[in-house]
Amino acid sequence: MDFTTLLYTPDKGVATITLNRPDVLNALTSVMRNELRQAFEQAGADDDVRAVVLTGGGRGFCAGQDLRERTDAPTPGVGATVRQEYNPLILAMRQLPKPVIAAVNGVAAGAGCSLALACDLIVAAESATFLEAFVNIGLVPDSGSSFFLPYLVGYARAAEMAFLGERVPATGALEMGLINRVVPDGELQSAAQALAGRLAALPTKAIGQTKRQLNLALAATLEAVLEEEARGQEMATQTADHREGLQAFREKRPPKFSGR
Ligand code: LHQ
């Protein structure tokens, strides 16, 4: 299948999906979310693919929702967007019975951070950063961040990241258990491919079932948290602070939030 917003490259058992909107740090549009889900489905349907690498083209991994895609905030239908486009993508990644590795080459922000966290393993370049950017524009975590974040780093660190929306450098992310490995920038792709190659040579059915079991073991259901996130995002997009956050982003100035 031909994609317009990403590259899909199967090679020796490893399918590499490269987010390909580098000018906007691979911010997610509706087309891109749908293509991403299709790419994961394609990897799932192809028996020759036994591991997947997700990475970003250019200097960013993924800056989350494309904030220029929405021009008339508040958007009443954002809950539907989360339910119909983001949530099925996160579930497709987590339900894929094959290992998925994020090769985080630069900033992973908002839903872009969620996308990385939905992978099974995360390898990051030294210069990569992770931020739960939602709060900076008056929104709440979505796309599974409020599920995966406290599970990975514990409540206190999750709350700090989600409340403050600050950039966490790759080394800090490694220390807090958010990610698996940090490698020099120039070695990221080869390190991720080497890890994926190792995984692709392992018993794929057993790895798939192991993934299923580990996910089952996470007590709360992901579906319930995803639904709560969709409801919360619907509420947050109706606020004055979200409008101010968007406006400030577009005008390249710090936002002045009012609490309304
Ligand atoms: C962007 C973006 C972007 C468009 C950088 N969009 N252009 C939300 C709402 C509704 C439904 C469901 O879900 C969600 C989930 C979310 O993901 S909400 C969170 C959305 N993401 C953000 O708020 C992050 C916004 N971006 C940033 O804070 C910064 O750009 C980061 C920290 C990611 C990177 O900073 P820098 O490295 O300093 O790069 P930059 O800011 O200069 O960005 C480079 C270009 O990319 C720039 O364009 P320009 O034309 O000026 O070169 C940005 O405007 C563009 N860009 N993020 N999300």
Boltz pocket constraint, residues with backbone or C-beta under 6 A from the ligand:
constraints:
  - pocket:
      binder: B
      contacts: [[A, 23], [A, 24], [A, 25], [A, 27], [A, 62], [A, 63], [A, 64], [A, 65], [A, 66], [A, 67], [A, 68], [A, 78], [A, 81], [A, 82], [A, 107], [A, 109], [A, 110], [A, 111], [A, 112], [A, 133], [A, 134], [A, 136], [A, 137], [A, 139], [A, 140], [A, 142], [A, 233]]
      max_distance: 6.0
